[in-house]
Structures are given as C-alpha cells and as structure tokens.
Amino acid sequence: MKKALLENVSRVDSSVQPCVVVHYAEVGLKGENRHLFENQLIRNIKQALKDTGVQQVRRFHGRMAVLLPPDYDWERVQERLQRVFGIAYFAPAVIVEQDIGVIERVACELMAQYRFQSFRVKTRRSQKAFALNSQEVNVRVGAAIQAQSGAKVDLSHPEMTCHIEIFDRFAILYAERIPGARGLPVGVSERAVSLLSAGIDSPVASFKIMKRGVKIIFVHFHSVPFTSDASIRNSQRIVQLLTRYQYASKLYLVPLLEVQQEIMLKAPTDYRVVLYRRFMLRLAERIARRERARALITGESIAQVASQTLSNLMVINEVTRLPVLRPLSGNDKEEIVDMARELGTYEISIEPYEDCCSLFVPRHPVTRAKREVVEEAESRLDVEGLIRDALQRTEVVKFHYPESDADE
C-alpha cells in the first residue's frame, strides 16, 4: 500500500480525510477496565508515531482512527504501527461524510487501486439513523464497484473486500488489512526486570513478556575488565531494538567479576554456576524494588544447560521473593532461534562476546544442587557486602524510541 492510494482517493471529495483504522482484539475483552487499556493503546500509538506528524487518534465503537497529516510517510507509519502491541490489525482508510453518493464514489476509487477478479462489500452500520441499512449499502456500493471493475461478487471467498463502517456523522472505507503485533499495550501490566545476556534466549523471553503489556527494565551482568566490553555493546544494541516496542527503556550494567572471584576462591567448584545465578537474582531483585517492578524474567529453558535443571532452578529461586518468569521454559533451542530470527535479535546475539556466566565454569557442574551445600558455601561469603559493592558500581543507560528522543 503506497501513500498514492490514499492521495488518489482524497481527490474524489474535498471532505475526504486519510486515516488509519486500528482494530484491537484482546483489549476489547477487558470489561469495565477496557477504557484503561484503550487509553494506554492510544498513548502508545501516539508515541510510536511521534516523529511522523500524527497528532490525533480518535476512538469510536471498538475502533480507533489515526488521522494522517498532509505530509505523512506511509511506509514509516505502517512500520511503526506493526510494532504496537495491542493492535490486531490496521488498515489505510478514508473518512467521508455520510452520503451514499459520496460513499459510492469513494468506494469505487478505493477499489480501483487494486486488481481483483472477485470482491464483496461488507458494511457495519453503528449509526442507525442512516437512511440505508447494511445490506442496502452493500448492494448499492457493490453494484457500483462491479460496473466499474467487471469483477464478480463473491460473498464467501472474495479476493478483495471493501469495508464500510458507518458511525456518528461519518463513514470510514478501507480494503486492505495489515496484521498487527496483537498482545496487550505495553504499560497495562505493571513492570518487570529482565536478566538480559547478549545471547539468544533472554531477548526473546523479554519480548514475550513485553507482549503481555509488561514494561521491561533490563539488567545485564558483565565481567569487565576480565572480559572485553563486547557483551555490554551487544546488550545495548539488543535493548535499543526492543525499545521499539516499549518506547523507553533502562539498562542496568552490573559488574559481577568480584562476586565470581570470591565464589571461585571460597565455594565448591561444581556449585559455581548455581551460586552465580543466585547472586544475579539477588541483584536483580534489589533493582526491581528500586524500579517498583513486580517480577523477574529470565531466558532459561528447562534442562538446556546444567544450571537449568528443575533442582537447580528451585535452589536458585530461593533467594528472591519476587516471582521469576521463564517464558521459554518449555521451548527447545531451535524454536528459540526461530523466534530470535523473527524478532531481529539473532544476528546481534551470535556476534562474538564473552559471557560472564562462562567464566570459571567447572567441567562438571552440579545438576541437582543441595540447599545445605549452597548455604554453607554462602556462609563463607560476604553476601551483602558483595551486593552493595556491585550496585554502587552499576551504570544505567537510557534508551528512547523514536531515537530522536534519546538522551544525549
């Protein structure tokens, strides 16, 4: 769909207003709280389109209309709307006056932009004062389109459908539906902290929870200067990409090297990874409390590696009172890779970097950690001191989308 399509239709009548009709699915099921979800969706649409000149988003009868300015860039508008969670689908459309003659002319001009052998007209009439009912509109507009195009009417499996929605004092017409991201608008489901590595799994896990309306704060653990800063740079690129879906993000860069060195010196070798992960959850929980987040997110998949057995996960979880969400727990690696490719994080994640969790890893890590062994090992560590020191040296990086809003 090119901008020229709406421009061509607009020439039919000076009162024609180009717009985008936005339909939502799950948001419409929220009962008495529906308006809260709709308001957040409108805010997110406006933020996504902030640098496109769009200023007005109108709500009507379970739909939204994004009014397009004269100099809009359709490709940019389409790209942005496809990443707004909460949208089931959207359509380039025109708003016209409630006059059947105008509706006929605009419908013919709209459909003339496409090639098709069969079509139908589908009218939804919310404004019952309109002189014609839905079926009468279908017949009249359908006859006009058929006379112009020569295409046959097919009510069951048409190649194209001319949609007409009559409401309030206007009518909206459109023919092409573009799939949206679905899910819930980011911001309606509180906040969570995601433990983000520069690898394949955790960005996908973050994305899946973000799609449920959760605002994500990211935490990345690193071992600089023992390692290079490649994992930091890659994690920043991943967060910048994911920020396209939630418009503003924070990334906490937490140094873990001192914690790892203490564990290496004072803890059993085969328990090192479990102890690393317990410290990560402790640190992430402290950040979550600061950010008023209600859960932690990890990219762990059951039994993918030694630290992710059920026994180890149980012992690791014991250090936090917050729920730990593991949206990939039932996925295998191939499925996760496919999701990462689709999301666009895969190419970043496979670039070379040194993961802090790969440091000082034993040849045979424990797969069924025992609580008493872990507690005895941690009794020889200054747990609170290590946490306090790591948090004091933590850096925070902020991201915004569109990028023109970014902090200097």
Number of C-alpha atoms within 10 A of each C-alpha: 14 11 14 11 18 22 15 14 23 20 12 15 13 8 13 21 21 26 24 24 24 26 21 23 14 15 23 16 10 12 8 7 11 13 13 13 22 23 14 18 24 21 15 22 25 19 20 24 20 17 17 19 16 21 15 15 18 12 15 10 9 12 14 21 24 24 21 23 15 11 10 16 14 18 11 12 21 18 12 19 24 19 18 26 24 30 25 21 19 24 22 26 29 27 25 22 17 18 13 16 12 17 21 18 16 26 25 22 20 23 22 16 16 13 11 16 13 18 23 24 25 21 21 17 19 16 16 12 11 16 12 13 15 19 13 12 21 19 13 16 25 22 17 15 25 16 12 13 18 13 16 17 20 15 12 8 11 15 14 19 21 21 20 25 18 21 18 14 12 13 24 27 25 24 19 18 17 14 14 21 18 21 21 26 31 27 19 17 17 14 21 28 30 27 24 28 25 30 23 22 24 24 29 28 26 29 21 17 21 24 22 18 22 25 25 29 25 28 25 23 26 24 22 17 9 11 15 14 14 17 25 23 13 21 25 22 16 21 26 21 17 24 20 19 25 26 20 22 21 20 24 22 22 23 22 26 20 14 22 21 13 15 22 19 10 14 20 17 17 16 25 25 24 23 23 18 19 20 21 22 22 20 22 28 24 17 18 22 14 9 14 13 20 18 22 24 25 23 23 22 21 18 16 13 11 16 25 19 18 15 15 22 20 15 20 25 16 13 15 18 12 18 13 18 19 19 20 21 16 12 14 13 14 9 11 20 17 13 20 23 14 11 14 16 25 22 10 18 22 12 12 12 17 18 18 22 18 9 17 14 15 15 8 10 18 20 19 18 21 14 15 10 13 19 13 12 17 15 12 12 17 12 14 10 11 18 18 13 14 20 19 11 12 15 12 12 13 15 21 18 22 18 14 10 13 11 9 5
